[in-house]
Amino acid sequence: MSRITKIVLFAVAVVALATALYVHPAWADKLSDAIAAVPQGAEKGQIDPANPAGFLGIPGAPQVNLILAFGWAVWVGWIFSTVGAFGGVMAGVGHMTVFGLGSYAKSFKTTAPTLNKMLTDSIRGSNQFLVGLSALVSSFNYYRMGRLVLPLAVALGLGSILGAWGSVTLTAGKLSFSSYQGYFGLFVLLLGCYLFWETSPKGQASKKKAKEAAKAFEATVAKQKAGEKVDTSSLGVKVTKFSPTRCDFTFYGVEFSFNPLIPLIGGMVIASVAAFLGVGGGFMLVPFLTSVAQLPMYLAAGTSALAVLISMITSIITLIAKGTVFDWGLIGIELIGIVVGSVVGPRTSKYFSDIWLKRLFIVLSLYVGIRYVLRGFFGINI
């Protein structure tokens, strides 16, 4: 384990412990009141005090297998750090479907609306803890590799602060799980449809710079795999000009430019939607970066990671201030898995072609989107 990984793990542990010790009494009282209001019994939407404690210490709640949680977190960290997106979506799939927390939360829709909404906030907040740590590790790794456009990421991040804070402030404690799941699926489905068009011949025709840079990057990797020594220190991202309205940079000899005001506004809009869904927003940031800034996926991943990190910090702090309850034992195990996946991701992404990374993204988007829209809005499970 590298020194930076140990530092990250230690910092996460200290912050989590301090937060838990500071706010736990208030959370415990709030959760106890919500549980006390639930009808007792063995039926759906009821709580039997005789059952063993599960998620959040609630009697009869799902007991998440910690080995499964660790493995799923490794997958979340890998896909976020590789594709630059979809980590929050996969974290949500894990918490809602794989661990069974979604069905459990939904069972209290009519019998205990307050507990239903508390569980919903806990799920979307837990997603953000995973994505935030993955974004931290990925940002560091991609920056060292020269695959992070810092001015672009900062512009997106500044906009995301206002967007994430406003969205969480307006929705915390007010969102039922069914609505959350439906909207979650709808946004992911729309994204999958957009990316399907983007990978078509017509969509690819507008990505000349991105394709040129990706081709140059892949050619360098091929040389390295063949045993040739290539000095890549001067080929990574180099900012050549910066002003409030224009930023120019190069990547593997290809020139790019953007107006910082556009990602500032884009970051605010994307973060507001992402915070509402309880995900990182990378699944919207990546197409934004590949479309507006014409970046190849090799740059979009690292640049979106830093923007997501800023958004996640804002959103998590706001949720904590609103008294959201968390299962710290589960989150702790997942954060360790996130570190493993996030360290491996940037080192393996170079072995996947630019277009196939997007196609992987499309398949996952369509499946998750259709399933959750039907489940959340219409009660149909596929």
C-alpha positions as CSV (number, residue, x, y, z in Angstrom):
1,M,0.0,0.0,0.0
2,S,1.5,3.4,-1.1
3,R,2.1,6.2,1.4
4,I,-0.6,8.4,-0.2
5,T,-3.2,5.5,0.2
6,K,-2.3,5.2,3.9
7,I,-2.7,8.9,4.4
8,V,-6.1,8.9,2.6
9,L,-7.4,6.0,4.7
10,F,-6.2,7.6,8.0
11,A,-7.8,10.9,7.1
12,V,-11.1,9.3,6.2
13,A,-11.1,7.3,9.4
14,V,-10.4,10.4,11.6
15,V,-13.1,12.5,9.8
16,A,-15.7,9.7,10.0
17,L,-14.9,9.1,13.7
18,A,-15.0,12.7,14.6
19,T,-18.2,13.3,12.7
20,A,-19.9,10.2,14.3
21,L,-18.9,11.2,17.8
22,Y,-20.0,14.8,17.3
23,V,-23.5,14.3,15.8
24,H,-24.3,10.7,16.8
25,P,-26.5,11.7,19.8
26,A,-28.7,13.9,17.7
27,W,-29.0,11.3,14.9
28,A,-29.8,8.6,17.5
29,D,-32.7,10.6,18.9
30,K,-34.1,11.5,15.5
31,L,-33.9,7.8,14.3
32,S,-35.3,6.5,17.6
33,D,-38.3,8.8,17.2
34,A,-38.9,7.7,13.6
35,I,-38.7,4.0,14.6
36,A,-41.0,4.5,17.5
37,A,-43.6,5.9,15.1
38,V,-43.6,2.7,13.0
39,P,-46.4,0.2,13.7
40,Q,-45.1,-2.9,15.4
41,G,-45.6,-6.3,13.8
42,A,-44.2,-8.8,11.3
43,E,-46.0,-7.4,8.2
44,K,-44.5,-5.3,5.4
45,G,-44.0,-1.7,6.6
46,Q,-43.9,-2.7,10.3
47,I,-41.0,-3.3,12.7
48,D,-40.7,-6.2,15.1
49,P,-38.5,-5.2,18.0
50,A,-37.6,-8.9,18.6
51,N,-35.8,-9.1,15.3
52,P,-32.0,-8.7,15.1
53,A,-30.7,-5.2,14.3
54,G,-29.7,-4.5,10.7
55,F,-29.0,-1.4,8.7
56,L,-28.7,1.7,10.9
57,G,-29.4,-0.6,13.9
58,I,-33.1,-1.0,12.9
59,P,-34.7,-4.3,14.1
60,G,-35.4,-6.4,11.0
61,A,-33.6,-4.2,8.6
62,P,-31.3,-5.9,5.9
63,Q,-28.0,-7.1,7.3
64,V,-25.5,-6.2,4.6
65,N,-22.7,-8.8,4.0
66,L,-19.5,-6.8,4.6
67,I,-17.5,-9.0,2.1
68,L,-20.1,-8.2,-0.6
69,A,-20.0,-4.5,0.4
70,F,-16.2,-4.4,0.0
71,G,-16.2,-6.2,-3.3
72,W,-19.0,-3.9,-4.7
73,A,-17.1,-0.8,-3.5
74,V,-13.9,-2.0,-5.4
75,W,-16.1,-2.2,-8.5
76,V,-17.5,1.3,-7.8
77,G,-14.0,2.7,-7.4
78,W,-12.7,1.1,-10.5
79,I,-15.5,2.1,-12.8
80,F,-15.6,5.7,-11.5
81,S,-11.8,6.1,-11.9
82,T,-11.8,4.4,-15.3
83,V,-14.8,5.9,-17.0
84,G,-14.8,9.1,-15.0
85,A,-18.5,8.6,-14.2
86,F,-21.1,6.1,-13.2
87,G,-19.5,5.4,-9.8
88,G,-22.3,7.1,-8.0
89,V,-24.9,5.2,-10.1
90,M,-23.2,1.9,-9.3
91,A,-23.0,2.9,-5.6
92,G,-26.7,3.6,-5.8
93,V,-27.4,0.2,-7.5
94,G,-25.4,-1.5,-4.7
95,H,-27.2,0.2,-1.8
96,M,-30.7,0.1,-3.4
97,T,-30.7,-3.3,-5.1
98,V,-27.7,-5.5,-4.3
99,F,-27.9,-4.8,-0.5
100,G,-31.8,-4.7,-0.5
101,L,-32.0,-1.3,1.2
102,G,-34.3,0.2,-1.5
103,S,-37.1,-2.3,-1.1
104,Y,-36.8,-2.0,2.7
105,A,-37.1,1.8,2.5
106,K,-40.0,1.6,0.1
107,S,-42.0,-0.7,2.5
108,F,-42.5,2.3,4.9
109,K,-44.0,4.6,2.2
110,T,-47.4,4.6,3.8
111,T,-46.9,3.2,7.3
112,A,-43.9,5.5,8.3
113,P,-43.2,8.3,5.7
114,T,-40.6,9.9,8.0
115,L,-38.5,6.7,8.2
116,N,-38.9,6.2,4.5
117,K,-37.5,9.7,3.8
118,M,-34.7,9.2,6.4
119,L,-33.6,6.0,4.7
120,T,-33.7,7.6,1.3
121,D,-31.4,10.4,2.5
122,S,-29.1,7.9,4.1
123,I,-28.8,5.9,0.9
124,R,-28.1,8.9,-1.3
125,G,-25.6,10.3,1.2
126,S,-23.9,6.9,1.5
127,N,-23.5,6.9,-2.3
128,Q,-21.8,10.3,-2.1
129,F,-19.3,9.1,0.6
130,L,-18.1,6.4,-1.8
131,V,-17.9,8.7,-4.9
132,G,-16.2,11.4,-2.9
133,L,-13.3,9.2,-1.8
134,S,-13.0,7.7,-5.3
135,A,-12.9,11.2,-6.7
136,L,-10.1,12.2,-4.2
137,V,-7.9,9.2,-5.1
138,S,-8.6,9.4,-8.8
139,S,-7.9,13.2,-8.9
140,F,-4.5,12.7,-7.3
141,N,-3.6,9.8,-9.7
142,Y,-4.7,11.5,-12.9
143,Y,-3.0,14.7,-11.9
144,R,0.3,12.8,-11.5
145,M,-0.3,11.2,-15.0
146,G,-0.8,14.6,-16.6
147,R,-4.4,13.7,-17.5
148,L,-6.3,16.4,-15.5
149,V,-7.2,19.8,-16.9
150,L,-7.0,21.7,-13.6
151,P,-8.5,25.1,-14.7
152,L,-11.5,23.3,-16.2
153,A,-12.0,21.1,-13.1
154,V,-11.9,24.1,-10.8
155,A,-14.4,26.1,-12.9
156,L,-16.8,23.1,-12.8
157,G,-16.1,22.7,-9.0
158,L,-16.9,26.3,-8.2
159,G,-20.2,26.1,-9.9
160,S,-21.0,22.8,-8.2
161,I,-20.7,24.3,-4.7
162,L,-23.8,26.5,-5.1
163,G,-25.6,23.8,-7.1
164,A,-25.0,21.0,-4.6
165,W,-25.8,23.1,-1.5
166,G,-29.0,24.5,-3.0
167,S,-30.3,21.1,-4.1
168,V,-29.6,19.2,-0.8
169,T,-31.0,22.1,1.2
170,L,-34.3,22.0,-0.7
171,T,-34.8,18.2,-0.8
172,A,-33.3,16.8,2.4
173,G,-36.0,15.0,4.4
174,K,-38.7,15.6,1.7
175,L,-38.0,12.9,-0.9
176,S,-39.8,9.5,-0.8
177,F,-37.8,6.5,-2.0
178,S,-40.1,5.7,-4.9
179,S,-39.7,9.2,-6.3
180,Y,-36.0,9.1,-5.7
181,Q,-35.6,5.7,-7.5
182,G,-37.8,6.8,-10.4
183,Y,-35.9,10.1,-11.0
184,F,-32.6,8.3,-10.6
185,G,-33.5,5.9,-13.4
186,L,-34.9,8.6,-15.6
187,F,-31.8,10.7,-15.6
188,V,-29.6,7.7,-16.2
189,L,-31.8,6.5,-19.1
190,L,-31.7,9.9,-20.8
191,L,-27.9,9.9,-20.4
192,G,-27.6,6.4,-22.0
193,C,-29.7,7.6,-25.0
194,Y,-27.5,10.6,-25.4
195,L,-24.3,8.6,-25.3
196,F,-25.7,6.2,-27.8
197,W,-26.1,9.0,-30.3
198,E,-22.7,10.4,-29.4
199,T,-21.0,7.1,-30.4
200,S,-22.8,7.0,-33.7
201,P,-21.0,8.1,-36.9
202,K,-22.8,11.4,-36.9
203,G,-21.9,12.1,-33.2
204,Q,-18.3,11.0,-33.7
205,A,-17.9,13.4,-36.7
206,S,-18.0,16.4,-34.2
207,K,-15.2,14.9,-32.0
208,K,-12.2,15.4,-34.3
209,K,-9.9,16.9,-31.7
210,A,-10.9,14.3,-29.1
211,K,-10.2,11.5,-31.5
212,E,-6.9,13.0,-32.6
213,A,-5.7,13.2,-28.9
214,A,-7.0,9.8,-28.1
215,K,-5.2,8.3,-31.1
216,A,-1.9,10.0,-30.1
217,F,-2.3,8.7,-26.5
218,E,-3.1,5.2,-27.6
219,A,-0.1,5.2,-30.0
220,T,2.2,6.1,-27.1
221,V,0.7,3.4,-24.9
222,A,1.3,0.8,-27.7
223,K,4.9,1.8,-27.9
224,Q,5.3,1.4,-24.1
225,K,3.7,-2.0,-24.2
226,A,6.1,-3.0,-27.0
227,G,9.0,-2.2,-24.6
228,E,9.9,1.2,-26.1
229,K,10.9,3.9,-23.6
230,V,8.8,7.0,-24.1
231,D,9.2,10.2,-22.1
232,T,5.6,11.3,-21.4
233,S,6.4,14.1,-19.0
234,S,6.0,16.7,-21.7
235,L,3.0,15.1,-23.4
236,G,0.4,15.5,-20.6
237,V,-1.9,18.5,-20.0
238,K,0.0,21.8,-20.4
239,V,-1.9,25.1,-19.9
240,T,-0.6,27.7,-22.4
241,K,-3.0,30.6,-21.8
242,F,-5.6,31.5,-19.1
243,S,-8.0,34.4,-18.7
244,P,-11.5,34.8,-17.3
245,T,-13.0,34.1,-20.7
246,R,-10.5,31.8,-22.4
247,C,-8.2,28.9,-21.4
248,D,-5.9,27.1,-23.9
249,F,-4.0,23.9,-23.2
250,T,-2.4,21.0,-25.0
251,F,-2.5,17.2,-24.6
252,Y,-0.2,15.0,-26.6
253,G,0.4,17.7,-29.1
254,V,-3.3,18.5,-29.7
255,E,-4.5,22.1,-28.8
256,F,-7.8,22.6,-26.9
257,S,-9.5,25.7,-25.6
258,F,-12.6,26.6,-23.6
259,N,-14.4,29.6,-21.9
260,P,-14.2,29.1,-18.1
261,L,-17.7,30.8,-17.7
262,I,-19.4,27.9,-19.5
263,P,-18.2,25.1,-17.1
264,L,-18.9,27.4,-14.2
265,I,-22.6,27.5,-15.1
266,G,-22.6,23.9,-16.3
267,G,-21.1,22.7,-12.9
268,M,-23.8,24.5,-11.0
269,V,-26.6,22.8,-13.0
270,I,-25.0,19.4,-13.0
271,A,-24.2,19.4,-9.3
272,S,-27.8,20.4,-8.4
273,V,-29.1,17.4,-10.3
274,A,-26.4,15.1,-9.0
275,A,-26.9,16.1,-5.4
276,F,-30.7,15.5,-5.8
277,L,-30.0,12.0,-7.1
278,G,-27.3,11.3,-4.5
279,V,-24.6,10.6,-7.1
280,G,-21.4,12.2,-8.1
281,G,-22.5,13.8,-11.4
282,G,-19.7,12.2,-13.4
283,F,-22.3,10.6,-15.6
284,M,-23.3,14.1,-16.7
285,L,-19.9,15.7,-16.4
286,V,-18.3,13.3,-18.8
287,P,-20.6,14.0,-21.8
288,F,-20.4,17.7,-20.9
289,L,-16.6,17.6,-21.1
290,T,-16.5,15.5,-24.3
291,S,-19.1,17.6,-26.0
292,V,-18.4,21.2,-24.8
293,A,-14.6,21.0,-24.3
294,Q,-14.2,18.2,-26.9
295,L,-12.0,16.3,-24.5
296,P,-11.1,12.6,-25.1
297,M,-12.2,10.2,-22.4
298,Y,-8.6,9.9,-21.2
299,L,-8.9,13.5,-20.0
300,A,-12.6,13.6,-19.1
301,A,-12.1,10.9,-16.4
302,G,-9.6,12.8,-14.3
303,T,-11.1,16.3,-14.9
304,S,-14.5,15.2,-13.9
305,A,-13.1,13.5,-10.8
306,L,-11.9,16.7,-9.2
307,A,-15.1,18.5,-10.0
308,V,-17.1,15.6,-8.4
309,L,-14.9,15.8,-5.3
310,I,-15.8,19.5,-4.7
311,S,-19.5,18.7,-5.3
312,M,-19.4,15.7,-2.9
313,I,-17.8,17.6,-0.1
314,T,-20.5,20.3,-0.4
315,S,-23.3,17.8,-0.5
316,I,-22.1,15.6,2.3
317,I,-21.6,18.5,4.6
318,T,-25.1,19.8,3.9
319,L,-26.6,16.4,4.5
320,I,-24.8,16.1,7.8
321,A,-26.0,19.5,8.8
322,K,-29.6,18.4,8.0
323,G,-29.1,15.4,10.4
324,T,-29.0,12.6,7.9
325,V,-28.3,9.2,9.5
326,F,-25.5,6.9,8.3
327,D,-24.4,3.3,8.9
328,W,-20.7,4.1,9.7
329,G,-19.6,0.5,9.9
330,L,-20.9,-0.2,6.4
331,I,-19.5,3.0,5.0
332,G,-16.1,2.3,6.5
333,I,-15.8,-1.1,4.8
334,E,-16.9,0.4,1.5
335,L,-14.4,3.3,1.7
336,I,-11.6,0.8,1.9
337,G,-12.9,-1.0,-1.2
338,I,-13.2,2.4,-2.9
339,V,-9.5,3.1,-2.3
340,V,-8.5,-0.3,-3.9
341,G,-10.7,0.2,-6.9
342,S,-9.6,3.9,-7.4
343,V,-5.9,3.1,-7.3
344,V,-6.3,0.3,-9.9
345,G,-8.6,2.2,-12.2
346,P,-6.3,4.9,-13.6
347,R,-3.6,2.3,-14.2
348,T,-5.8,0.0,-16.2
349,S,-7.9,2.5,-18.2
350,K,-5.2,3.1,-20.7
351,Y,-5.7,-0.5,-21.9
352,F,-9.3,0.2,-23.0
353,S,-10.1,2.1,-26.2
354,D,-11.9,5.4,-26.0
355,I,-15.0,4.2,-27.8
356,W,-15.3,1.0,-25.8
357,L,-15.3,2.8,-22.5
358,K,-18.3,4.9,-23.7
359,R,-20.1,1.7,-25.0
360,L,-19.7,0.1,-21.6
361,F,-21.2,3.3,-20.1
362,I,-24.2,3.1,-22.6
363,V,-25.0,-0.5,-21.7
364,L,-25.0,0.2,-18.0
365,S,-27.0,3.4,-18.4
366,L,-29.8,1.8,-20.4
367,Y,-30.2,-1.2,-18.1
368,V,-30.2,0.8,-14.9
369,G,-32.3,3.5,-16.3
370,I,-35.1,1.3,-17.6
371,R,-35.2,-0.8,-14.5
372,Y,-35.4,2.0,-12.0
373,V,-37.9,4.1,-14.0
374,L,-40.3,1.1,-14.1
375,R,-39.6,0.2,-10.5
376,G,-39.8,3.7,-9.0
377,F,-42.7,5.3,-11.0
378,F,-44.8,2.2,-12.0
379,G,-43.9,-0.5,-9.4
380,I,-42.8,-2.9,-12.1
381,N,-39.7,-5.0,-11.3
382,I,-37.6,-6.5,-14.1
